[in-house]
Amino acid sequence: MRGHQFTWEKGKGTDRWMEERLDKVLVSARWTTLNTEAWVENILTRKSDHSALFLNTDVVRGRRYGGPKRFRFEMAWIHDDGCRRVVETAWQDGRDKGLLICQQHCGGRLMRWGGEHWHKFGDRIKQLRKEQDEIRHRRDSAALAEFRDIEERLVQLEMQEDVFWRQRAKQHWLRGADCNTKFYHRYASARRRKNYIPRLKDDMGAWVEGDNMKRVVLEYYAAIFTSSDTECEDPMFDNFAPRVTSEQNTKLLR
């Protein structure tokens, strides 16, 4: 089992703190042979005295997504006071260059600030939990006070991470309780895999992958937006007077 060794606790952060390993995951020997890479993670929770045991059977796969990064405002930023300072400074610096330039300038500043301070929730949470584990066995007042301080920082950081992945998963129906970051992370990853197009079939029935898919897409839309027969013999249109002259039509077709 990865993570903390105990799965139940009582009186956390006090001098009557108790911890035990009560919860387990039960599998058969045959299941183990079929899932050799499976492992159990002990996920600490906030609202329950029991931690959650997560049985992971996923195989890590390489990343297949790339391309330039575009600006996206992160809802998690609003939980950091530094975001307001970045926006105010950037707006003052670019306000004399017009609204559009000012917005682009502000977006660039936010991306640089966000890249330096965000998207590394896992490392920061792992570091804080490591600091907690180092003093977890101590029950003196100084250690308990430090533990509670780290706990408050963890709550704030996990809330920001939860908002970060909730925005990507586009799931807003779950409220309260423990942070559901792992659920949102998996949901967002599933959405990204679902939206990814690995290959396309061309007009000849052949599958095309990679950069050649651009040609298939262009040919498809060129075909459906190109007129093949402009003559209409329906008498209903005999009384319709054209509003575009031949000269105007020639310019439009350039």
SULKA-V575868 format. One record per helix or strand of 2 or more residues. SS is the DSSP state (2 for helix, 1 for strand). FROM is the first residue (numbers start at 0). TO is the last residue. Records with the same first field share a line. If there is no record, write none. Layout:
SS = FROM-TO + FROM-TO
//
This chain:
1 = 1-2 + 7-9 + 17-19 + 38-42 + 51-55 + 198-200 + 206-208
2 = 28-33 + 74-78 + 80-96 + 98-116 + 120-134 + 140-168 + 180-194 + 211-223 + 234-236 + 245-251
//
